[in-house]
């Protein structure tokens, strides 16, 4: 796992548990990491954001994903 893991807040870990309740923490974070890495492409990121809006995901989650994306 990347260095980002140590900086994860309890709130972000809660998001990981809500998104992937059936996966181990390592597998859940790996899914999130892959999604963020794949979102490096602007067009793909726009599609991810559109899906997030359509599914009415928690605004905090969307803001956190944007924050993580802008830091890459």
N, C-alpha and C positions, 0 to 999 in steps of 0.2 A: 504494500500500500504506500502511497505517496506521503510526503511530509505533511500534507494538509490534514491528515487524520488527527494529529495532536491538537490542532486548532479548532476542532469541531465542537460546537456548543451542545449542551443537552437538548436544546430546542431542535437543532439540526439533526441530532440523533433520533429525536422523536419523529421527524419527517421521514427519516430512513425507515423507521419501524412501521410507519403508516403506509409507506409506499411498498415495502417488501416484508410484510409480517411473517411470511413463510420461509424467508431466507435467513441464513446466519448473518451476523453483522458483517463479516468479511465479504460474503457474497453480495449482500445488499449494497455495501459501499462500492464493490467492484462494478455493479450495475450502474450506479450513479456516476462513477468515474468514466465508464465507457460512454455513457450518454453525454457527459460534458466534453469528453475528447472528440466525440463524433460531431458535436455541435460547433466545433471550431470553424466549420464551413458556414458562412453567413446564411446561405439558403436553407441549409439543414436547421440552423438555429431558428430561423423564422418559422419553419414548419413545427418545431418543438413548441415554440411559444403559442402558435395557433392552436395546437392540440391542447395545451395547458389551459388556454382561455375557454375553448369549447367544452372541456371537461370541468370547468369552473373550479380549478384547483385553488387551494388556499393562496391568497395573495402573498403571504409571507414566503411560501415556498417559491413562487415565481420570482419574487424579488431576490431571494437568496441564490437561485439559479442564475439570474442575470448578474449578480455580484460575482459569483464564481466564474462565470463566463468572461466577464470583463477583466478578470485578473489573470486569464490564461494568455 
